[in-house]
Amino acid sequence: MPLTAIALNATLKPGKSISSTDKMIATLEPCFAEHDVEITETIRLANFNILPGVTSDEGEGDDWHDIRRRILAADILIFGTPVWMGQMSSVAKRVCERMDAFLSETDDQGRMPSYSKVAIAAIVGNEDGAHAISASLFQALNDVGFTIPASGVCYWVGEAMGSVDYKDLKKTPDKVAETAKLVAANTAHLAGLLKADPYPGPK
């Protein structure tokens, strides 16, 4: 059964230039392809007007509703964020806040629209923070209905106060490449199971 994934790039930089978060998502792409999972698109969130709030449509000028639709059309969510001040980016936090609406958007079986969807994290930065970010991000995503697989994060952090970005590395570090394969394998396996047999819901 074919599976699809969508990636969110929560870099703070708008535009089209390659960011380190893009490169981390690209690191995962061939690993997912080995399991017949297609990453259909990467959405650079900073290029959109995502208004603050906790509903799925905050009114005129809000781009979130269409992004929400595209996320829910996929089986897998790859949530990419850089590390800023030891935390996920403000853009990433805003998306988590907007997903809070899922809590009140349940179907007649009590399931949020994100039920049976699998989510992972892709994190890059030049300082500590990857573990703290994955902990808070996974809690948020699980709260709003996503399922997190075993070993569900692929990350790289450079030297503290360093000047080398992930996108500037000549070669993907062996441990990152190894982790990307594990993340993709576990995610594809879990997403396939849930697509074939979705959660029944509490009702």
C-alpha positions as CSV (number, residue, x, y, z in Angstrom):
1,M,0.0,0.0,0.0
2,P,1.7,3.3,-1.1
3,L,2.4,5.9,1.5
4,T,2.9,9.6,1.3
5,A,4.7,12.0,3.5
6,I,4.7,15.8,3.7
7,A,7.5,17.9,5.2
8,L,7.2,21.2,7.1
9,N,10.3,23.4,7.1
10,A,10.1,25.8,10.0
11,T,13.2,27.8,9.2
12,L,12.9,31.4,10.0
13,K,14.1,32.4,6.5
14,P,11.5,33.0,3.8
15,G,12.4,32.5,0.2
16,K,13.8,29.6,-1.8
17,S,17.4,29.3,-0.7
18,I,18.4,26.0,0.7
19,S,18.4,25.9,4.5
20,S,19.9,23.4,6.8
21,T,16.4,22.2,7.7
22,D,15.9,21.6,3.9
23,K,19.1,19.5,3.8
24,M,18.0,17.4,6.8
25,I,14.7,16.7,5.1
26,A,16.6,15.8,2.0
27,T,18.7,13.4,4.0
28,L,15.6,11.5,5.0
29,E,14.1,11.5,1.5
30,P,16.1,8.6,-0.1
31,C,15.7,6.6,3.1
32,F,11.9,6.9,2.8
33,A,12.0,6.1,-0.9
34,E,13.6,2.7,0.0
35,H,10.3,1.9,1.8
36,D,8.1,3.2,-1.1
37,V,7.2,6.4,0.8
38,E,7.1,9.5,-1.4
39,I,7.7,13.0,0.2
40,T,5.2,14.8,-2.0
41,E,6.2,18.3,-1.0
42,T,8.1,20.4,1.5
43,I,6.2,23.5,2.8
44,R,8.5,26.4,3.9
45,L,6.2,27.8,6.5
46,A,7.9,31.3,6.6
47,N,6.6,31.8,3.1
48,F,3.1,31.8,4.3
49,N,0.9,34.0,6.5
50,I,0.0,31.7,9.4
51,L,-2.0,33.9,11.8
52,P,-1.8,33.3,15.6
53,G,-4.6,31.4,17.1
54,V,-5.9,28.0,18.0
55,T,-8.6,27.4,15.3
56,S,-8.3,26.0,11.8
57,D,-9.3,29.2,10.2
58,E,-8.4,32.5,11.7
59,G,-10.1,34.6,9.0
60,E,-9.0,36.8,6.2
61,G,-5.5,36.5,5.0
62,D,-4.8,33.2,7.0
63,D,-2.9,30.6,5.0
64,W,-3.1,27.9,7.6
65,H,-6.3,26.2,6.4
66,D,-4.8,25.1,3.1
67,I,-1.6,24.0,4.8
68,R,-3.7,22.0,7.3
69,R,-5.5,20.3,4.4
70,R,-2.2,19.3,2.8
71,I,-0.8,17.9,6.0
72,L,-3.9,15.8,6.6
73,A,-3.9,14.4,3.1
74,A,-0.5,12.7,3.8
75,D,0.1,9.5,5.9
76,I,3.3,10.9,7.5
77,L,4.3,14.3,8.8
78,I,8.0,15.2,8.8
79,F,8.3,18.2,11.1
80,G,11.5,20.0,10.4
81,T,12.8,22.8,12.6
82,P,16.1,24.6,13.4
83,V,17.4,25.1,16.9
84,W,17.1,28.7,18.1
85,M,18.1,29.5,21.7
86,G,17.8,25.8,22.5
87,Q,14.2,25.7,21.3
88,M,12.2,24.9,18.2
89,S,11.6,28.0,16.0
90,S,8.8,30.4,16.6
91,V,7.3,29.3,13.3
92,A,7.2,25.7,14.5
93,K,5.5,26.7,17.8
94,R,2.8,28.6,15.9
95,V,2.0,25.5,13.8
96,C,1.7,23.5,17.0
97,E,-0.7,26.1,18.4
98,R,-2.8,26.0,15.2
99,M,-3.0,22.2,15.5
100,D,-4.7,22.6,18.9
101,A,-7.9,22.9,16.9
102,F,-7.8,19.2,16.2
103,L,-8.9,18.5,19.8
104,S,-12.4,19.8,19.0
105,E,-12.6,18.5,15.4
106,T,-13.3,14.9,16.1
107,D,-15.4,12.6,13.9
108,D,-18.4,10.6,15.1
109,Q,-16.1,8.0,16.5
110,G,-14.2,10.5,18.6
111,R,-11.1,10.6,16.4
112,M,-9.1,13.8,15.7
113,P,-8.4,14.3,12.0
114,S,-4.7,13.5,12.7
115,Y,-5.6,10.0,14.1
116,S,-3.6,7.2,12.4
117,K,-1.1,9.7,11.0
118,V,2.5,9.3,11.9
119,A,4.8,12.2,12.8
120,I,8.6,12.5,13.1
121,A,11.0,15.3,13.8
122,A,14.0,16.6,11.7
123,I,16.1,19.0,13.7
124,V,19.3,21.0,13.0
125,G,21.3,23.6,14.8
126,N,24.7,24.8,16.1
127,E,23.9,24.3,19.7
128,D,22.3,21.9,22.2
129,G,18.5,21.6,22.1
130,A,17.6,18.6,19.8
131,H,16.5,16.4,22.7
132,A,14.5,19.2,24.4
133,I,12.8,20.1,21.1
134,S,11.9,16.5,20.2
135,A,10.5,16.0,23.7
136,S,8.2,19.1,23.6
137,L,7.4,18.6,19.9
138,F,6.4,15.0,20.3
139,Q,4.3,15.8,23.3
140,A,2.5,18.5,21.3
141,L,2.0,16.3,18.3
142,N,0.8,13.4,20.3
143,D,-1.7,15.6,22.2
144,V,-3.3,16.5,18.9
145,G,-3.6,13.0,17.6
146,F,-0.4,12.1,15.8
147,T,1.5,8.8,16.5
148,I,5.2,8.9,17.1
149,P,7.3,5.9,16.0
150,A,10.3,4.4,17.9
151,S,13.4,6.5,17.3
152,G,11.3,9.2,15.6
153,V,13.8,12.0,15.4
154,C,16.8,12.6,13.1
155,Y,19.0,15.5,14.1
156,W,22.4,17.1,13.9
157,V,23.8,19.8,16.1
158,G,27.2,21.4,15.5
159,E,29.7,22.8,17.9
160,A,28.2,25.3,20.3
161,M,28.8,28.9,19.1
162,G,30.2,27.3,15.9
163,S,29.9,28.7,12.4
164,V,29.4,25.6,10.4
165,D,25.8,24.8,9.3
166,Y,24.5,21.4,8.4
167,K,23.9,22.5,4.8
168,D,27.6,23.4,4.5
169,L,28.9,19.9,5.5
170,K,30.7,18.2,2.7
171,K,29.3,14.8,3.7
172,T,26.4,13.6,5.8
173,P,27.8,12.4,9.1
174,D,27.7,8.6,9.3
175,K,25.6,8.6,12.4
176,V,23.0,10.9,10.9
177,A,22.8,8.8,7.8
178,E,22.4,5.7,9.9
179,T,19.7,7.3,12.0
180,A,17.8,8.6,8.9
181,K,17.5,5.0,7.7
182,L,16.2,3.8,11.1
183,V,13.7,6.7,11.3
184,A,12.4,6.1,7.8
185,A,12.1,2.3,8.3
186,N,10.2,2.6,11.6
187,T,8.0,5.4,10.4
188,A,7.0,3.6,7.1
189,H,6.3,0.4,9.1
190,L,4.0,2.1,11.6
191,A,2.3,4.3,9.0
192,G,1.6,1.2,6.9
193,L,0.0,-0.6,9.8
194,L,-2.2,2.4,10.7
195,K,-3.3,3.0,7.2
196,A,-4.4,-0.6,6.8
197,D,-6.0,-0.7,10.3
198,P,-6.8,2.8,11.6
199,Y,-7.5,3.5,15.3
200,P,-11.1,2.7,16.1
201,G,-11.6,5.6,18.4
202,P,-13.3,5.6,21.8
203,K,-16.9,5.5,20.6
